[in-house]
Amino acid sequence: MQVTRIIPNLPAPDPAALATFYRDVFGLTAEFDMGWIVFLAGPAEKPVRMQIASEGGSGTELPAVSIGVDDLDEALARVRAAGIEPDYGPVAEPWGVRRFYLRDPAGNLVNVVTHI
């Protein structure tokens, strides 16, 4: 048996509205929309990973999801253009990443990260 994908399910009272946020800010594509659930995807050539942790690092709350980006400054600009300020960071962490946290419109804590 091989795991073929791992997908976080973020709770939202209005899935379409939250999907719009993730499409606009992170450039994800809506593959399927059933009203009560929207499937979003990124580039197929990127690997899927799962993390298990007791906290988010540096004493922070554990985020619901981590989104890796190739340009953290652009991601931060898009988040701010969406009217959202980071809950944490941006900060360079001692383990070699630069990141910030945000709360999406449904209140989910999201770690936006790039490797230094």
ZIKA-V862434 format. One line per field, one symbol per residue. ss: DSSP state (a for helix, b for strand, c for the rest). phi: phi as a letter, one per 40 degrees, with the letter a starting at -180 (. if undefined). burial: 1 if it has 24 or more other ideal C-beta (glycine too) atoms within 12 Angstrom, else 0. A space follows every 50 residues. Layout:
ss: ???
phi: ???
burial: ???
//
This chain:
ss: ccccccccccccccaaaaaaaaaaaaccbbbbbccccbbbbccccccccc ccccccccccccccbbbbcccaaaaaaaaaaccccccbbbbbccccbbbb bbbcccccbbbbbbbc
phi: .bccabbcbccacbdcccccdccccbgcbccabbgcabcbabcccccbbb bbacacgfgcccccabbcbcacccccccccccgbbccagcaccccgbbaa bbbcdcgccbcbabcc
burial: 00000001010100100110110011010000000001010000000000 00000110000011111110010011011001010111111010001111 1111110111111100
//
